[in-house]
Amino acid sequence: MDISIERILDHMNNDHGDVLPLYVRHFCKREDVKEAKLIDVNEEGMTLLVNGNERVNIEFTKKTDFKGIHLEMIKMAKISRKALNVPAPEHYKDKGHQEEEKMKMEISDFIGNFKSVIIGTVSEEGEPNASYAPFFKYHGDSYLYVNETEAYFENFKKNGKASLLFIQDEGQAMVPSMRQRVIYNAEIQFLEKNDYYNEILDEFQKNDFSIQMTRNVPVFHLVRAKLTSGRYVKGPRQAFDITKDRRVVEVMLGASENS
């Protein structure tokens, strides 16, 4: 999937998931919508997965170029909220809301450049472990291609938790001690091997040809990593906490009460 499309899916599903059912309720005149997930967009409209199993197409109010898709979806969100009498979240009114939205996209773009991620886990005995695994985003969700021979696999099975580190290459950093990075706490979910599982792997192997050779080997598995909270370190004294409700809050590293 095109990385720019995945960028929109990631942003809408993870940062504005509350508005997706409203699109279907208003533009399709439906009242049976319990949940909706954005799975595709193009210049003419969007495709959503409704209630977990139904694909619904919604046309934009006008055909737009790719750069205008985000603005079109914002406009349609306002139309839906007004028609259904559903107010926007209060923090949308905050003075720094637009800057926060830009920071969310910056974090998403940074992670979108990675095809693997460093994984930290802890065993039941409290022993730490570090490794890595292939990483892939699809329909706004994050996935790892994992191997039973790695120590993290048993830790995933026992507690379902991990720390994921996306860190700038040393060769791209001004100095090794100031590498740009995102650290996420994640909940690991093992997936049933069904048609959708295979659909994800079909896309995944376009970025990593070794998956084609190993996907039917029993010790390899696809897991979903639900990114919960974390921290984005952009540079010296430039850090942002990512909260569980997907807010991005600037912090001052090393600041004291009197500074």
Short mmCIF file of the C-alpha atoms (twelve columns), coordinates in Angstrom:
data_MODEL
# 
_entry.id   MODEL 
# 
loop_
_atom_site.group_PDB 
_atom_site.id 
_atom_site.type_symbol 
_atom_site.label_atom_id 
_atom_site.label_alt_id 
_atom_site.label_comp_id 
_atom_site.label_asym_id 
_atom_site.label_seq_id 
_atom_site.Cartn_x 
_atom_site.Cartn_y 
_atom_site.Cartn_z 
_atom_site.pdbx_PDB_model_num 
ATOM 1   C CA . MET A 1   0.000   0.000   0.000  1 
ATOM 2   C CA . ASP A 2   1.238   3.514   -0.858 1 
ATOM 3   C CA . ILE A 3   2.915   5.041   2.210  1 
ATOM 4   C CA . SER A 4   0.982   8.313   1.750  1 
ATOM 5   C CA . ILE A 5   -2.343  6.434   1.808  1 
ATOM 6   C CA . GLU A 6   -1.203  4.490   4.871  1 
ATOM 7   C CA . ARG A 7   -0.355  7.829   6.499  1 
ATOM 8   C CA . ILE A 8   -3.986  8.965   6.135  1 
ATOM 9   C CA . LEU A 9   -5.360  5.616   7.350  1 
ATOM 10  C CA . ASP A 10  -3.057  5.650   10.365 1 
ATOM 11  C CA . HIS A 11  -3.984  9.222   11.296 1 
ATOM 12  C CA . MET A 12  -7.731  8.811   10.877 1 
ATOM 13  C CA . ASN A 13  -8.039  5.402   12.549 1 
ATOM 14  C CA . ASN A 14  -5.803  6.198   15.499 1 
ATOM 15  C CA . ASP A 15  -6.386  9.915   16.043 1 
ATOM 16  C CA . HIS A 16  -9.918  10.492  14.742 1 
ATOM 17  C CA . GLY A 17  -11.569 7.101   15.017 1 
ATOM 18  C CA . ASP A 18  -14.601 8.663   16.731 1 
ATOM 19  C CA . VAL A 19  -15.701 10.378  13.509 1 
ATOM 20  C CA . LEU A 20  -15.573 7.306   11.237 1 
ATOM 21  C CA . PRO A 21  -18.950 5.857   12.358 1 
ATOM 22  C CA . LEU A 22  -20.426 9.345   11.901 1 
ATOM 23  C CA . TYR A 23  -19.482 9.339   8.211  1 
ATOM 24  C CA . VAL A 24  -21.479 6.141   7.714  1 
ATOM 25  C CA . ARG A 25  -24.405 7.238   9.879  1 
ATOM 26  C CA . HIS A 26  -24.848 10.540  8.044  1 
ATOM 27  C CA . PHE A 27  -23.786 9.946   4.436  1 
ATOM 28  C CA . CYS A 28  -25.256 6.415   4.236  1 
ATOM 29  C CA . LYS A 29  -28.256 7.174   6.465  1 
ATOM 30  C CA . ARG A 30  -27.450 4.245   8.739  1 
ATOM 31  C CA . GLU A 31  -28.208 3.827   12.433 1 
ATOM 32  C CA . ASP A 32  -26.804 0.321   12.898 1 
ATOM 33  C CA . VAL A 33  -23.157 1.418   13.005 1 
ATOM 34  C CA . LYS A 34  -21.304 0.203   16.083 1 
ATOM 35  C CA . GLU A 35  -17.785 0.677   14.751 1 
ATOM 36  C CA . ALA A 36  -16.020 1.726   11.567 1 
ATOM 37  C CA . LYS A 37  -12.446 1.501   10.327 1 
ATOM 38  C CA . LEU A 38  -10.967 3.392   7.384  1 
ATOM 39  C CA . ILE A 39  -9.287  0.904   5.026  1 
ATOM 40  C CA . ASP A 40  -8.788  2.853   1.785  1 
ATOM 41  C CA . VAL A 41  -8.996  6.319   0.249  1 
ATOM 42  C CA . ASN A 42  -8.619  7.771   -3.231 1 
ATOM 43  C CA . GLU A 43  -9.405  11.055  -4.976 1 
ATOM 44  C CA . GLU A 44  -13.119 10.184  -5.203 1 
ATOM 45  C CA . GLY A 45  -13.943 8.766   -1.790 1 
ATOM 46  C CA . MET A 46  -13.225 6.461   1.120  1 
ATOM 47  C CA . THR A 47  -13.812 2.809   1.992  1 
ATOM 48  C CA . LEU A 48  -14.669 1.805   5.546  1 
ATOM 49  C CA . LEU A 49  -15.007 -1.560  7.245  1 
ATOM 50  C CA . VAL A 50  -18.256 -1.295  9.208  1 
ATOM 51  C CA . ASN A 51  -19.104 -3.466  12.215 1 
ATOM 52  C CA . GLY A 52  -16.076 -5.620  11.495 1 
ATOM 53  C CA . ASN A 53  -17.282 -7.287  8.302  1 
ATOM 54  C CA . GLU A 54  -18.996 -4.931  5.813  1 
ATOM 55  C CA . ARG A 55  -17.140 -2.744  3.336  1 
ATOM 56  C CA . VAL A 56  -18.876 0.564   2.681  1 
ATOM 57  C CA . ASN A 57  -17.876 3.145   0.055  1 
ATOM 58  C CA . ILE A 58  -18.605 6.839   0.661  1 
ATOM 59  C CA . GLU A 59  -18.036 9.436   -2.066 1 
ATOM 60  C CA . PHE A 60  -16.410 12.740  -1.216 1 
ATOM 61  C CA . THR A 61  -18.527 15.860  -1.653 1 
ATOM 62  C CA . LYS A 62  -16.293 16.622  -4.619 1 
ATOM 63  C CA . LYS A 63  -13.447 14.932  -6.426 1 
ATOM 64  C CA . THR A 64  -10.147 16.110  -5.003 1 
ATOM 65  C CA . ASP A 65  -6.457  15.611  -5.634 1 
ATOM 66  C CA . PHE A 66  -4.510  13.479  -3.201 1 
ATOM 67  C CA . LYS A 67  -3.178  16.432  -1.224 1 
ATOM 68  C CA . GLY A 68  -6.736  17.603  -0.610 1 
ATOM 69  C CA . ILE A 69  -8.083  14.346  0.822  1 
ATOM 70  C CA . HIS A 70  -7.359  15.239  4.440  1 
ATOM 71  C CA . LEU A 71  -9.102  18.604  4.167  1 
ATOM 72  C CA . GLU A 72  -12.084 16.966  2.434  1 
ATOM 73  C CA . MET A 73  -12.404 14.470  5.273  1 
ATOM 74  C CA . ILE A 74  -12.257 17.284  7.837  1 
ATOM 75  C CA . LYS A 75  -15.062 19.075  5.981  1 
ATOM 76  C CA . MET A 76  -17.165 15.917  5.882  1 
ATOM 77  C CA . ALA A 77  -16.541 15.336  9.578  1 
ATOM 78  C CA . LYS A 78  -17.913 18.805  10.357 1 
ATOM 79  C CA . ILE A 79  -20.957 18.134  8.165  1 
ATOM 80  C CA . SER A 80  -21.589 14.802  9.909  1 
ATOM 81  C CA . ARG A 81  -21.187 16.200  13.415 1 
ATOM 82  C CA . LYS A 82  -23.541 19.086  12.697 1 
ATOM 83  C CA . ALA A 83  -26.226 16.882  11.084 1 
ATOM 84  C CA . LEU A 84  -26.083 14.311  13.892 1 
ATOM 85  C CA . ASN A 85  -25.679 16.894  16.662 1 
ATOM 86  C CA . VAL A 86  -22.413 15.331  17.854 1 
ATOM 87  C CA . PRO A 87  -19.958 17.934  19.170 1 
ATOM 88  C CA . ALA A 88  -16.257 17.767  18.424 1 
ATOM 89  C CA . PRO A 89  -13.921 16.934  21.333 1 
ATOM 90  C CA . GLU A 90  -13.221 19.952  23.551 1 
ATOM 91  C CA . HIS A 91  -9.475  19.913  22.904 1 
ATOM 92  C CA . TYR A 92  -10.135 20.739  19.228 1 
ATOM 93  C CA . LYS A 93  -10.762 24.278  20.487 1 
ATOM 94  C CA . ASP A 94  -7.350  24.509  22.156 1 
ATOM 95  C CA . LYS A 95  -4.989  27.117  20.785 1 
ATOM 96  C CA . GLY A 96  -2.289  24.532  20.094 1 
ATOM 97  C CA . HIS A 97  -4.537  21.939  18.453 1 
ATOM 98  C CA . GLN A 98  -3.229  22.481  14.912 1 
ATOM 99  C CA . GLU A 99  0.380   22.196  16.080 1 
ATOM 100 C CA . GLU A 100 -0.500  19.010  17.949 1 
ATOM 101 C CA . GLU A 101 -2.033  17.570  14.765 1 
ATOM 102 C CA . LYS A 102 1.145   18.399  12.840 1 
ATOM 103 C CA . MET A 103 3.225   16.665  15.514 1 
ATOM 104 C CA . LYS A 104 1.047   13.538  15.273 1 
ATOM 105 C CA . MET A 105 1.657   13.428  11.518 1 
ATOM 106 C CA . GLU A 106 5.394   13.961  12.042 1 
ATOM 107 C CA . ILE A 107 5.523   10.995  14.423 1 
ATOM 108 C CA . SER A 108 3.503   8.863   11.997 1 
ATOM 109 C CA . ASP A 109 5.816   9.809   9.113  1 
ATOM 110 C CA . PHE A 110 8.906   8.984   11.183 1 
ATOM 111 C CA . ILE A 111 7.606   5.511   12.082 1 
ATOM 112 C CA . GLY A 112 6.442   4.972   8.506  1 
ATOM 113 C CA . ASN A 113 10.064  4.921   7.339  1 
ATOM 114 C CA . PHE A 114 10.871  1.771   9.348  1 
ATOM 115 C CA . LYS A 115 10.703  -1.809  8.090  1 
ATOM 116 C CA . SER A 116 11.892  -3.294  11.386 1 
ATOM 117 C CA . VAL A 117 11.747  -2.281  15.037 1 
ATOM 118 C CA . ILE A 118 13.752  -2.957  18.204 1 
ATOM 119 C CA . ILE A 119 11.698  -4.882  20.776 1 
ATOM 120 C CA . GLY A 120 12.110  -4.852  24.549 1 
ATOM 121 C CA . THR A 121 10.325  -7.393  26.759 1 
ATOM 122 C CA . VAL A 122 10.544  -8.769  30.302 1 
ATOM 123 C CA . SER A 123 10.155  -12.401 31.356 1 
ATOM 124 C CA . GLU A 124 8.031   -13.666 34.260 1 
ATOM 125 C CA . GLU A 125 11.249  -13.781 36.305 1 
ATOM 126 C CA . GLY A 126 11.953  -10.121 35.551 1 
ATOM 127 C CA . GLU A 127 14.756  -10.800 33.092 1 
ATOM 128 C CA . PRO A 128 14.935  -8.154  30.336 1 
ATOM 129 C CA . ASN A 129 15.348  -9.065  26.681 1 
ATOM 130 C CA . ALA A 130 16.054  -7.013  23.562 1 
ATOM 131 C CA . SER A 131 15.715  -8.109  19.957 1 
ATOM 132 C CA . TYR A 132 14.085  -6.901  16.746 1 
ATOM 133 C CA . ALA A 133 11.477  -7.980  14.212 1 
ATOM 134 C CA . PRO A 134 10.140  -6.904  10.816 1 
ATOM 135 C CA . PHE A 135 7.552   -4.130  11.195 1 
ATOM 136 C CA . PHE A 136 4.661   -3.188  8.934  1 
ATOM 137 C CA . LYS A 137 1.613   -0.918  9.029  1 
ATOM 138 C CA . TYR A 138 -1.628  -1.886  7.297  1 
ATOM 139 C CA . HIS A 139 -5.002  -0.134  7.487  1 
ATOM 140 C CA . GLY A 140 -3.625  1.997   10.310 1 
ATOM 141 C CA . ASP A 141 -2.608  -0.982  12.476 1 
ATOM 142 C CA . SER A 142 0.953   -2.012  13.388 1 
ATOM 143 C CA . TYR A 143 2.195   -5.568  12.852 1 
ATOM 144 C CA . LEU A 144 5.299   -7.596  13.744 1 
ATOM 145 C CA . TYR A 145 6.483   -10.749 12.012 1 
ATOM 146 C CA . VAL A 146 7.837   -12.825 14.883 1 
ATOM 147 C CA . ASN A 147 9.730   -16.055 15.410 1 
ATOM 148 C CA . GLU A 148 9.124   -18.598 18.185 1 
ATOM 149 C CA . THR A 149 12.886  -19.068 18.616 1 
ATOM 150 C CA . GLU A 150 13.271  -15.521 19.977 1 
ATOM 151 C CA . ALA A 151 13.038  -14.931 23.755 1 
ATOM 152 C CA . TYR A 152 10.437  -12.202 23.230 1 
ATOM 153 C CA . PHE A 153 7.974   -14.758 21.857 1 
ATOM 154 C CA . GLU A 154 7.482   -16.495 25.196 1 
ATOM 155 C CA . ASN A 155 7.269   -13.100 26.915 1 
ATOM 156 C CA . PHE A 156 4.535   -12.056 24.455 1 
ATOM 157 C CA . LYS A 157 2.645   -15.234 25.332 1 
ATOM 158 C CA . LYS A 158 2.990   -14.687 29.084 1 
ATOM 159 C CA . ASN A 159 2.168   -10.981 29.449 1 
ATOM 160 C CA . GLY A 160 1.363   -9.575  25.999 1 
ATOM 161 C CA . LYS A 161 3.471   -6.461  26.529 1 
ATOM 162 C CA . ALA A 162 6.450   -4.914  24.756 1 
ATOM 163 C CA . SER A 163 8.407   -1.719  24.346 1 
ATOM 164 C CA . LEU A 164 9.082   -0.768  20.723 1 
ATOM 165 C CA . LEU A 165 11.976  1.508   19.772 1 
ATOM 166 C CA . PHE A 166 12.116  3.314   16.436 1 
ATOM 167 C CA . ILE A 167 15.476  5.091   16.323 1 
ATOM 168 C CA . GLN A 168 17.266  7.149   13.696 1 
ATOM 169 C CA . ASP A 169 20.248  5.524   11.991 1 
ATOM 170 C CA . GLU A 170 23.592  6.659   13.436 1 
ATOM 171 C CA . GLY A 171 24.755  7.633   9.973  1 
ATOM 172 C CA . GLN A 172 21.894  10.125  9.669  1 
ATOM 173 C CA . ALA A 173 22.334  11.718  13.102 1 
ATOM 174 C CA . MET A 174 24.516  14.761  13.795 1 
ATOM 175 C CA . VAL A 175 25.961  12.901  16.802 1 
ATOM 176 C CA . PRO A 176 25.151  9.412   18.131 1 
ATOM 177 C CA . SER A 177 23.858  10.754  21.463 1 
ATOM 178 C CA . MET A 178 21.150  12.869  19.787 1 
ATOM 179 C CA . ARG A 179 19.377  10.362  17.579 1 
ATOM 180 C CA . GLN A 180 15.715  11.045  16.834 1 
ATOM 181 C CA . ARG A 181 13.498  8.294   18.253 1 
ATOM 182 C CA . VAL A 182 10.016  7.145   19.206 1 
ATOM 183 C CA . ILE A 183 9.473   4.706   22.066 1 
ATOM 184 C CA . TYR A 184 6.044   3.078   22.313 1 
ATOM 185 C CA . ASN A 185 4.500   0.818   24.920 1 
ATOM 186 C CA . ALA A 186 2.565   -1.851  23.048 1 
ATOM 187 C CA . GLU A 187 0.018   -4.561  23.689 1 
ATOM 188 C CA . ILE A 188 0.719   -7.664  21.609 1 
ATOM 189 C CA . GLN A 189 -2.212  -9.524  20.075 1 
ATOM 190 C CA . PHE A 190 -1.835  -12.919 18.379 1 
ATOM 191 C CA . LEU A 191 -3.966  -13.245 15.258 1 
ATOM 192 C CA . GLU A 192 -6.115  -16.018 13.903 1 
ATOM 193 C CA . LYS A 193 -4.744  -17.378 10.633 1 
ATOM 194 C CA . ASN A 194 -7.647  -16.518 8.341  1 
ATOM 195 C CA . ASP A 195 -8.146  -14.709 5.018  1 
ATOM 196 C CA . TYR A 196 -7.386  -11.293 6.515  1 
ATOM 197 C CA . TYR A 197 -4.210  -12.662 8.118  1 
ATOM 198 C CA . ASN A 198 -3.068  -13.791 4.670  1 
ATOM 199 C CA . GLU A 199 -4.097  -10.474 3.112  1 
ATOM 200 C CA . ILE A 200 -1.803  -8.651  5.548  1 
ATOM 201 C CA . LEU A 201 1.076   -11.034 4.831  1 
ATOM 202 C CA . ASP A 202 0.555   -10.573 1.083  1 
ATOM 203 C CA . GLU A 203 1.158   -6.845  1.559  1 
ATOM 204 C CA . PHE A 204 3.921   -7.360  4.144  1 
ATOM 205 C CA . GLN A 205 6.013   -9.552  1.823  1 
ATOM 206 C CA . LYS A 206 6.123   -6.770  -0.791 1 
ATOM 207 C CA . ASN A 207 8.484   -4.980  1.633  1 
ATOM 208 C CA . ASP A 208 10.324  -8.104  2.825  1 
ATOM 209 C CA . PHE A 209 10.710  -10.959 0.317  1 
ATOM 210 C CA . SER A 210 11.879  -13.381 3.034  1 
ATOM 211 C CA . ILE A 211 8.305   -13.497 4.355  1 
ATOM 212 C CA . GLN A 212 7.237   -15.249 1.159  1 
ATOM 213 C CA . MET A 213 9.701   -18.036 1.965  1 
ATOM 214 C CA . THR A 214 8.843   -18.378 5.653  1 
ATOM 215 C CA . ARG A 215 5.123   -17.535 5.997  1 
ATOM 216 C CA . ASN A 216 4.124   -21.220 5.950  1 
ATOM 217 C CA . VAL A 217 6.843   -22.274 8.399  1 
ATOM 218 C CA . PRO A 218 5.094   -23.062 11.728 1 
ATOM 219 C CA . VAL A 219 7.501   -21.085 13.955 1 
ATOM 220 C CA . PHE A 220 6.719   -17.750 12.245 1 
ATOM 221 C CA . HIS A 221 3.704   -15.689 13.267 1 
ATOM 222 C CA . LEU A 222 2.077   -12.344 12.540 1 
ATOM 223 C CA . VAL A 223 1.067   -10.337 15.613 1 
ATOM 224 C CA . ARG A 224 -0.645  -6.991  15.994 1 
ATOM 225 C CA . ALA A 225 1.090   -4.393  18.166 1 
ATOM 226 C CA . LYS A 226 -1.426  -1.970  19.640 1 
ATOM 227 C CA . LEU A 227 0.575   1.189   20.315 1 
ATOM 228 C CA . THR A 228 -0.666  2.700   23.566 1 
ATOM 229 C CA . SER A 229 1.541   5.411   25.074 1 
ATOM 230 C CA . GLY A 230 5.082   6.551   24.496 1 
ATOM 231 C CA . ARG A 231 7.549   9.359   23.939 1 
ATOM 232 C CA . TYR A 232 8.904   11.101  20.840 1 
ATOM 233 C CA . VAL A 233 12.396  12.558  21.257 1 
ATOM 234 C CA . LYS A 234 12.936  14.966  18.404 1 
ATOM 235 C CA . GLY A 235 16.224  16.438  19.575 1 
ATOM 236 C CA . PRO A 236 18.068  17.935  22.556 1 
ATOM 237 C CA . ARG A 237 15.447  19.231  25.020 1 
ATOM 238 C CA . GLN A 238 12.725  18.478  22.463 1 
ATOM 239 C CA . ALA A 239 10.515  15.665  23.678 1 
ATOM 240 C CA . PHE A 240 6.808   14.903  23.526 1 
ATOM 241 C CA . ASP A 241 4.803   12.443  25.584 1 
ATOM 242 C CA . ILE A 242 2.204   10.427  23.681 1 
ATOM 243 C CA . THR A 243 -0.687  9.689   26.024 1 
ATOM 244 C CA . LYS A 244 -3.014  6.683   25.998 1 
ATOM 245 C CA . ASP A 245 -5.761  8.853   24.480 1 
ATOM 246 C CA . ARG A 246 -3.393  9.855   21.645 1 
ATOM 247 C CA . ARG A 247 -2.656  13.372  22.865 1 
ATOM 248 C CA . VAL A 248 0.855   14.707  22.184 1 
ATOM 249 C CA . VAL A 249 2.166   16.819  25.059 1 
ATOM 250 C CA . GLU A 250 5.475   18.663  25.015 1 
ATOM 251 C CA . VAL A 251 7.838   18.017  27.914 1 
ATOM 252 C CA . MET A 252 11.033  19.798  28.900 1 
ATOM 253 C CA . LEU A 253 13.794  17.275  29.506 1 
ATOM 254 C CA . GLY A 254 15.974  18.195  32.462 1 
ATOM 255 C CA . ALA A 255 13.789  21.157  33.440 1 
ATOM 256 C CA . SER A 256 13.500  22.003  37.134 1 
ATOM 257 C CA . GLU A 257 10.706  23.832  38.931 1 
ATOM 258 C CA . ASN A 258 12.722  27.048  38.965 1 
ATOM 259 C CA . SER A 259 14.003  26.919  35.390 1 
# 
